[in-house]
Amino acid sequence: MRQLKKIFHFVFSLYAFAVFLLLMFLLFPFVVIASFFGKIRGGNMIYRICRFWADAALICWVIHHKNIYETIHDPRHPVVFVFNHISYLDIPFLLKTFNKQTIRILGKAEMAKIPIFGYIYKKAAVMVERGDAEHRAKSVNILKAVLRKNISIVIAPEGTFNMTNKPLKEFYNGAFRIAIETKTPIKPVLFLDAYDRLNYHSVFSFSPGRSRAVFLEEISVTAFESENLGELKQLVFNKMETALVKYNASWIQDK
């Protein structure tokens, strides 16, 4: 039975990657055209194209996505979204989750090196090289400018995959520093099923099924200053950790 399951995952993964590549090649010319319309207008067009990509891919992958709102969510004002980074599928799930909100995602600069996909990624995301202080500062300034345009930003405060079997790994400061300096509220979002659909252990672990994104309560930062950054970061960490345990996230081993 276990061997049959492995064969299914392998075959389904090949199918899923073929769907991903086919949609990418079909939509690539539209992304190139949209890129000529500037950072804001063109960027918004590219996100709409990428959302169509995500919608179509999830249908083909037989993944049913659902947003869960623990409190009322108002997409009309900008926030700093933070999410738990646990799977290769986080990007399509992000695009599906924020299908009614104008966003920009903070992405790793090395992803831009991937042929074709890297071009799309570079045009859609705000790129950052974590090992380069000057580049990090430039990325932060771009994100602040994006917020001033009434566009929300999306950041994975863990920086990379959480491979600890804990609810979360340690957070970086960036998202919380931006929130404090721009006085923009933080909105945590949890991905509960991305690990089960395609986890970091193997690219051949793809499986159909459900996908849930949980919007937690918005956190005001008006009472926080730069010297309180650690307190804000710990507050957000605790709220996300508690919620992941409550929803019984599958990768947590010491629940």
C-alpha positions as CSV (number, residue, x, y, z in Angstrom):
1,M,0.0,0.0,0.0
2,R,2.8,2.4,0.9
3,Q,4.5,1.6,-2.4
4,L,1.3,2.4,-4.4
5,K,1.0,5.7,-2.5
6,K,4.6,6.6,-3.5
7,I,3.9,5.8,-7.1
8,F,0.7,7.9,-7.1
9,H,2.6,10.9,-5.6
10,F,5.4,10.5,-8.2
11,V,3.0,10.3,-11.1
12,F,0.7,13.1,-9.8
13,S,3.8,15.3,-9.2
14,L,4.9,14.9,-12.8
15,Y,1.4,15.8,-14.0
16,A,1.3,18.8,-11.6
17,F,4.7,20.2,-12.8
18,A,3.6,19.7,-16.5
19,V,0.4,21.8,-15.7
20,F,2.5,24.4,-14.0
21,L,4.9,24.7,-16.9
22,L,2.2,24.7,-19.6
23,L,0.3,27.6,-17.9
24,M,3.6,29.5,-17.4
25,F,4.5,29.3,-21.1
26,L,0.9,30.3,-22.1
27,L,0.8,33.3,-19.8
28,F,4.4,34.5,-20.2
29,P,3.7,36.8,-23.2
30,F,1.0,38.6,-21.3
31,V,3.4,39.2,-18.4
32,V,5.9,40.7,-20.8
33,I,3.3,43.0,-22.2
34,A,2.1,44.0,-18.8
35,S,5.6,44.8,-17.7
36,F,5.7,47.8,-20.1
37,F,2.9,49.6,-18.1
38,G,5.1,50.5,-15.1
39,K,5.7,49.3,-11.6
40,I,2.3,50.0,-10.2
41,R,-0.2,49.6,-13.0
42,G,1.9,47.0,-14.8
43,G,2.6,45.2,-11.5
44,N,-1.2,45.1,-10.7
45,M,-1.8,43.6,-14.2
46,I,0.9,41.0,-13.6
47,Y,-0.7,40.0,-10.3
48,R,-4.0,39.5,-12.0
49,I,-2.4,37.3,-14.6
50,C,-0.6,35.3,-11.9
51,R,-3.9,34.9,-10.0
52,F,-5.5,33.4,-13.1
53,W,-2.4,31.1,-13.3
54,A,-3.0,30.1,-9.6
55,D,-6.7,29.6,-10.1
56,A,-6.3,27.4,-13.2
57,A,-3.5,25.4,-11.6
58,L,-5.4,24.6,-8.5
59,I,-8.4,23.4,-10.5
60,C,-6.1,21.1,-12.5
61,W,-4.4,19.9,-9.4
62,V,-7.8,19.1,-7.8
63,I,-7.0,21.4,-4.8
64,H,-10.0,23.1,-3.2
65,H,-9.0,26.4,-1.5
66,K,-10.9,28.1,1.3
67,N,-10.3,31.3,3.3
68,I,-11.2,31.2,6.9
69,Y,-11.7,34.6,8.7
70,E,-11.5,34.6,12.4
71,T,-12.5,38.3,12.4
72,I,-13.9,40.6,9.8
73,H,-11.3,41.4,7.1
74,D,-11.3,44.7,5.3
75,P,-9.2,44.5,2.1
76,R,-9.6,48.3,1.4
77,H,-6.7,49.5,3.6
78,P,-3.1,48.3,3.5
79,V,-1.6,45.9,6.0
80,V,1.6,44.0,6.5
81,F,0.6,40.4,5.9
82,V,2.8,37.8,7.6
83,F,2.5,34.1,6.9
84,N,4.0,30.7,7.9
85,H,6.4,29.4,5.1
86,I,6.1,25.7,4.9
87,S,5.8,24.5,1.3
88,Y,6.8,25.0,-2.3
89,L,3.1,25.8,-2.9
90,D,3.0,28.9,-0.8
91,I,3.2,31.2,-3.8
92,P,0.1,29.9,-5.6
93,F,-1.7,29.6,-2.3
94,L,-0.8,33.2,-1.6
95,L,-2.2,34.4,-4.9
96,K,-5.4,32.4,-4.3
97,T,-5.7,33.7,-0.7
98,F,-5.4,37.4,-1.6
99,N,-7.5,37.3,-4.8
100,K,-9.5,40.4,-3.6
101,Q,-6.6,42.4,-2.3
102,T,-3.8,44.4,-4.1
103,I,-0.5,43.1,-2.8
104,R,3.2,42.9,-3.3
105,I,5.2,39.9,-2.1
106,L,8.7,40.0,-0.7
107,G,10.7,37.4,-2.6
108,K,14.2,35.9,-2.6
109,A,16.5,37.4,-5.2
110,E,17.9,34.0,-6.2
111,M,14.5,32.9,-7.6
112,A,15.0,35.4,-10.4
113,K,17.7,33.2,-11.8
114,I,15.2,30.5,-12.9
115,P,14.6,30.8,-16.6
116,I,11.2,32.3,-17.6
117,F,9.7,31.8,-14.1
118,G,12.4,34.0,-12.7
119,Y,11.4,36.8,-15.1
120,I,7.7,36.6,-13.9
121,Y,8.8,36.4,-10.3
122,K,11.1,39.4,-10.6
123,K,8.3,41.5,-12.2
124,A,5.7,40.5,-9.6
125,A,7.7,40.4,-6.3
126,V,9.9,42.9,-4.5
127,M,13.3,41.1,-4.5
128,V,15.7,40.9,-1.6
129,E,19.2,39.6,-1.1
130,R,19.2,38.8,2.6
131,G,23.0,38.6,2.7
132,D,23.5,42.1,1.3
133,A,22.7,44.9,3.8
134,E,22.5,47.6,1.1
135,H,20.1,45.5,-1.0
136,R,18.0,44.7,2.1
137,A,17.7,48.5,2.8
138,K,16.7,49.2,-0.8
139,S,14.0,46.5,-0.6
140,V,12.6,47.9,2.7
141,N,12.3,51.4,1.0
142,I,10.4,49.9,-1.9
143,L,8.0,48.1,0.4
144,K,7.4,51.3,2.3
145,A,6.7,53.1,-0.9
146,V,4.3,50.3,-1.9
147,L,2.4,50.8,1.4
148,R,2.1,54.5,0.7
149,K,0.3,53.6,-2.6
150,N,-2.4,51.8,-0.5
151,I,-1.0,48.4,-1.5
152,S,-0.5,45.7,1.1
153,I,2.8,43.8,1.4
154,V,3.2,40.1,2.1
155,I,6.3,38.8,4.0
156,A,7.3,35.4,5.3
157,P,9.0,36.4,8.6
158,E,10.6,33.0,8.9
159,G,12.6,33.8,5.8
160,T,12.7,30.2,4.5
161,F,11.0,26.9,5.0
162,N,10.2,25.9,8.6
163,M,11.9,22.5,8.9
164,T,11.8,22.2,12.7
165,N,8.6,20.2,13.3
166,K,7.6,23.1,15.5
167,P,4.7,25.4,14.6
168,L,7.1,28.1,13.4
169,K,10.8,28.9,13.2
170,E,12.4,32.1,14.5
171,F,11.3,35.3,12.9
172,Y,13.4,38.0,11.2
173,N,12.8,41.6,12.1
174,G,12.0,43.1,8.7
175,A,8.3,42.8,8.6
176,F,7.9,44.2,12.1
177,R,10.3,47.1,11.6
178,I,8.4,48.1,8.4
179,A,5.1,47.9,10.3
180,I,6.3,50.1,13.1
181,E,8.0,52.7,10.9
182,T,5.0,53.1,8.7
183,K,2.4,52.6,11.4
184,T,0.8,49.9,9.3
185,P,-1.1,47.1,11.1
186,I,0.0,43.5,10.9
187,K,-2.3,40.8,9.7
188,P,-1.1,37.2,10.3
189,V,-2.3,34.5,7.8
190,L,-1.8,30.8,8.3
191,F,-1.5,28.1,5.6
192,L,-2.7,24.9,7.2
193,D,-2.5,22.4,4.4
194,A,0.3,23.5,2.1
195,Y,2.7,21.0,3.8
196,D,0.3,18.1,3.1
197,R,-0.1,19.1,-0.6
198,L,3.6,19.5,-1.3
199,N,6.2,19.5,1.4
200,Y,9.9,20.4,1.5
201,H,11.1,16.8,1.9
202,S,10.5,16.0,-1.8
203,V,9.3,17.7,-4.9
204,F,7.6,14.3,-5.7
205,S,5.2,14.5,-2.7
206,F,2.4,16.4,-4.5
207,S,-1.1,15.4,-3.7
208,P,-4.6,16.8,-4.4
209,G,-6.9,17.8,-1.5
210,R,-7.9,20.9,0.5
211,S,-6.1,24.1,1.1
212,R,-7.1,26.5,4.0
213,A,-5.8,30.0,4.7
214,V,-6.7,31.4,8.1
215,F,-6.9,35.2,8.6
216,L,-6.1,36.0,12.2
217,E,-7.1,39.2,14.0
218,E,-5.4,42.4,12.8
219,I,-2.7,43.7,15.1
220,S,-2.3,47.4,15.6
221,V,1.2,48.7,15.9
222,T,0.4,52.3,17.0
223,A,1.6,51.6,20.6
224,F,5.0,50.2,19.4
225,E,8.2,52.1,18.7
226,S,11.5,50.8,17.3
227,E,12.7,49.9,20.7
228,N,9.7,47.6,21.2
229,L,10.3,45.7,17.9
230,G,11.1,42.5,19.8
231,E,7.9,42.7,21.8
232,L,5.8,43.1,18.6
233,K,7.6,40.2,16.9
234,Q,7.0,37.9,19.9
235,L,3.4,38.9,20.1
236,V,2.8,38.0,16.5
237,F,4.8,34.8,16.9
238,N,2.7,33.7,19.9
239,K,-0.6,34.4,18.2
240,M,0.4,32.5,15.1
241,E,1.9,29.6,17.1
242,T,-1.2,29.3,19.2
243,A,-3.5,29.2,16.2
244,L,-1.4,26.6,14.3
245,V,-1.6,24.3,17.4
246,K,-5.4,25.0,17.7
247,Y,-5.9,24.0,14.0
248,N,-3.8,20.9,14.5
249,A,-1.2,21.7,11.8
250,S,0.1,18.4,10.5
251,W,3.9,19.1,10.7
252,I,3.8,19.8,14.4
253,Q,5.2,16.8,16.2
254,D,5.1,17.9,19.8
255,K,1.5,19.2,20.0
